[in-house]
Amino acid sequence: MRKFWQGLSLAVLGVLISAHSALAQVFPVDTASTTTISNVKADIVAWGVVFIGVALTIYAYKRVKSLVH
């Protein structure tokens, strides 16, 4: 289980590093507008939910696979 989380954290780190330039376009920040800041917060929460969902899906797949075999 611990090895799984280590691998997952490395995978997420790799994705974030490789997508650095893309994230700059996904989260445009304009300090003069509070609406933009709210949108950025909402985007960060949405991406967090996606990453958690992917992690849980991978975990569930491996868990079910191990139970079947």
N, CA and C of each residue as an Amber inpcrd file, in Angstrom:
protein
   207
   0.8280000  -1.1930000   0.0000000   0.0000000   0.0000000   0.0000000
   0.8700000   1.2530000   0.0000000   1.9180000   1.2360000   0.8270000
   2.7860000   2.4070000   0.8940000   3.5070000   2.6260000  -0.4360000
   3.8990000   1.5230000  -1.0630000   4.5800000   1.6250000  -2.3480000
   3.6550000   2.2320000  -3.4030000   2.3740000   1.8830000  -3.3220000
   1.3930000   2.4410000  -4.2510000   1.3390000   3.9600000  -4.1380000
   1.2520000   4.4600000  -2.8950000   1.1550000   5.9130000  -2.6990000
   2.4350000   6.6170000  -3.1180000   3.5760000   5.9740000  -2.9100000
   4.8360000   6.5690000  -3.3570000   4.8510000   6.6780000  -4.8750000
   4.4330000   5.6090000  -5.5400000   4.3850000   5.6260000  -7.0040000
   3.3970000   6.6510000  -7.5200000   2.2440000   6.7240000  -6.8590000
   1.2260000   7.6820000  -7.2700000   1.7130000   9.1140000  -7.0830000
   2.3730000   9.3780000  -5.9580000   2.8500000  10.7400000  -5.7270000
   3.9210000  11.1230000  -6.7410000   4.7630000  10.1770000  -7.1040000
   5.7730000  10.4630000  -8.1310000   5.1200000  10.6990000  -9.4870000
   4.0830000   9.9420000  -9.7940000   3.3750000  10.1290000 -11.0610000
   2.7110000  11.5020000 -11.1160000   2.0630000  11.9000000 -10.0270000
   1.4090000  13.2150000  -9.9890000   2.4470000  14.3260000 -10.1010000
   3.5640000  14.1660000  -9.4080000   4.6320000  15.1630000  -9.5000000
   5.1540000  15.2630000 -10.9270000   5.3380000  14.1310000 -11.5710000
   5.8030000  14.1290000 -12.9640000   4.8320000  14.8260000 -13.8940000
   3.5380000  14.5760000 -13.6950000   2.5170000  15.2220000 -14.5280000
   2.5240000  16.7220000 -14.2980000   2.6250000  17.1480000 -13.0420000
   2.6220000  18.5830000 -12.7550000   3.8430000  19.2780000 -13.3300000
   4.9960000  18.6260000 -13.2360000   6.2060000  19.2400000 -13.7870000
   6.1290000  19.3230000 -15.3070000   5.6460000  18.2590000 -15.9360000
   5.5790000  18.2640000 -17.3990000   4.4920000  19.2020000 -17.9180000
   3.4730000  19.4530000 -17.1070000   2.3680000  20.3070000 -17.5440000
   2.5030000  21.7330000 -17.0270000   3.6850000  22.1170000 -16.5900000
   3.8840000  23.4410000 -15.9970000   3.4320000  24.5590000 -16.9310000
   3.8360000  24.5140000 -18.1870000   3.4590000  25.5870000 -19.1020000
   1.9640000  25.5550000 -19.3980000   1.3830000  24.3780000 -19.4380000
  -0.0620000  24.2790000 -19.6760000  -0.8440000  24.8200000 -18.4830000
  -0.3460000  24.5810000 -17.2630000  -1.0420000  25.0770000 -16.0760000
  -1.0510000  26.5990000 -16.0270000  -0.0270000  27.2310000 -16.5710000
   0.0080000  28.6940000 -16.5950000  -1.1450000  29.2340000 -17.4250000
  -1.5500000  28.4950000 -18.4590000  -2.6710000  28.9320000 -19.2880000
  -4.0140000  28.5590000 -18.6580000  -4.0500000  27.4700000 -17.8840000
  -5.2970000  27.0510000 -17.2580000  -5.6520000  27.9870000 -16.1020000
  -4.6320000  28.4840000 -15.3880000  -4.8540000  29.3370000 -14.2280000
  -4.3180000  30.7460000 -14.4690000  -4.9730000  31.5360000 -15.3410000
  -4.5000000  32.9030000 -15.5480000  -4.8300000  33.7570000 -14.3250000
  -3.8640000  34.4950000 -13.8340000  -4.0770000  35.2730000 -12.6160000
  -3.9830000  36.7650000 -12.9410000  -5.0310000  37.4660000 -12.5850000
  -5.0570000  38.9160000 -12.7200000  -5.3550000  39.4690000 -11.3360000
  -4.3610000  40.0750000 -10.7090000  -4.5180000  40.5080000  -9.3170000
  -5.4990000  41.6670000  -9.1660000  -5.8170000  42.3540000 -10.2460000
  -6.7400000  43.4820000 -10.1560000  -8.1940000  43.0240000 -10.0640000
  -8.4560000  41.7890000 -10.4490000  -9.8380000  41.3120000 -10.4760000
 -10.0250000  40.1920000  -9.4610000 -10.9880000  40.3820000  -8.5490000
 -11.2680000  39.3250000  -7.5730000 -12.0340000  38.1730000  -8.2150000
 -12.7340000  38.4440000  -9.3080000 -13.4680000  37.3820000 -10.0100000
 -12.4920000  36.3460000 -10.5490000 -11.3720000  36.8090000 -11.0940000
 -10.3740000  35.8850000 -11.6260000  -9.7970000  35.0320000 -10.5100000
  -9.5330000  35.6420000  -9.3590000  -8.9980000  34.8970000  -8.2250000
  -9.9930000  33.8140000  -7.8000000 -11.2820000  34.1350000  -7.7680000
 -12.2990000  33.1430000  -7.4200000 -12.3230000  32.0150000  -8.4440000
 -12.1870000  32.3760000  -9.7130000 -12.1820000  31.3570000 -10.7560000
 -10.9680000  30.4460000 -10.6160000  -9.8250000  31.0110000 -10.2660000
  -8.6140000  30.2150000 -10.0810000  -8.8050000  29.2490000  -8.9150000
  -9.3880000  29.7330000  -7.8250000  -9.6450000  28.8520000  -6.6840000
 -10.5760000  27.7130000  -7.0850000 -11.6060000  28.0160000  -7.8240000
 -12.5430000  26.9830000  -8.2770000 -11.8410000  25.9840000  -9.1930000
 -10.9660000  26.4750000 -10.0720000 -10.2190000  25.5860000 -10.9620000
  -9.2900000  24.6710000 -10.1700000  -8.6350000  25.2100000  -9.1630000
  -7.7200000  24.4000000  -8.3450000  -8.4980000  23.3100000  -7.6100000
  -9.6590000  23.6540000  -7.0720000 -10.4810000  22.6530000  -6.3950000
 -10.9390000  21.5840000  -7.3960000 -11.3470000  22.0140000  -8.5800000
 -11.7970000  21.0580000  -9.5970000 -10.6640000  20.1070000  -9.9900000
  -9.4620000  20.6390000 -10.2060000  -8.3150000  19.7820000 -10.5540000
  -7.9830000  18.8400000  -9.4010000  -8.0960000  19.3120000  -8.1760000
  -7.8480000  18.4500000  -7.0180000  -8.8250000  17.2910000  -6.9670000
 -10.0850000  17.5800000  -7.2370000 -11.0990000  16.5200000  -7.2600000
 -10.7900000  15.5070000  -8.3640000 -10.3530000  15.9980000  -9.5070000
  -9.9940000  15.0960000 -10.6100000  -8.8380000  14.1990000 -10.2090000
  -7.7810000  14.7660000  -9.6270000  -6.6170000  13.9620000  -9.2330000
  -6.9940000  12.9340000  -8.1680000  -7.8310000  13.3200000  -7.2160000
  -8.2720000  12.3740000  -6.1950000  -9.1090000  11.2640000  -6.8330000
  -9.9630000  11.6300000  -7.7640000 -10.7730000  10.6310000  -8.4630000
  -9.9250000   9.6400000  -9.2350000  -8.8970000  10.1310000  -9.9160000
  -8.0000000   9.2460000 -10.6540000  -7.2620000   8.3200000  -9.6890000
  -6.7750000   8.8620000  -8.5910000  -6.0580000   8.0410000  -7.6090000
  -6.9680000   6.9580000  -7.0390000  -8.1980000   7.3160000  -6.7040000
  -9.1300000   6.3330000  -6.1670000  -9.5090000   5.2820000  -7.2100000
  -9.6290000   5.6890000  -8.4520000  -9.9390000   4.7360000  -9.5210000
  -8.8140000   3.7310000  -9.6970000  -7.5800000   4.2120000  -9.6960000
  -6.4330000   3.3120000  -9.8270000  -6.3730000   2.3690000  -8.6310000
  -6.5710000   2.8950000  -7.4380000  -6.5470000   2.0680000  -6.2330000
  -7.6410000   1.0040000  -6.2840000  -8.8530000   1.4110000  -6.6610000
  -9.9700000   0.4690000  -6.7210000  -9.7200000  -0.6070000  -7.7680000
  -9.1770000  -0.2260000  -8.9100000  -8.8750000  -1.1970000  -9.9630000
  -7.8850000  -2.2410000  -9.4600000  -6.8170000  -1.7790000  -8.8270000
  -5.8090000  -2.7200000  -8.3020000  -6.3870000  -3.5800000  -7.1940000
  -7.2180000  -3.0090000  -6.3530000  -7.8290000  -3.7560000  -5.2600000
  -8.7520000  -4.8450000  -5.7850000  -9.6060000  -4.5120000  -6.7480000
 -10.5190000  -5.4870000  -7.3320000  -9.7260000  -6.5520000  -8.0760000
  -8.7140000  -6.1420000  -8.7920000  -7.8740000  -7.1030000  -9.5350000
  -7.2370000  -8.0980000  -8.5770000  -6.7490000  -7.6200000  -7.4260000
  -6.1270000  -8.5200000  -6.4580000  -7.1590000  -9.4440000  -5.7980000
  -8.3710000  -8.9790000  -5.6290000  -9.4170000  -9.8180000  -5.0490000
  -9.8730000 -10.9010000  -6.0290000  -9.8830000 -10.5850000  -7.3080000
 -10.3240000 -11.5390000  -8.3180000  -9.2950000 -12.6450000  -8.4910000
  -8.0180000 -12.2780000  -8.4420000  -6.9700000 -13.2940000  -8.6280000
  -6.6820000 -13.9240000  -7.3480000
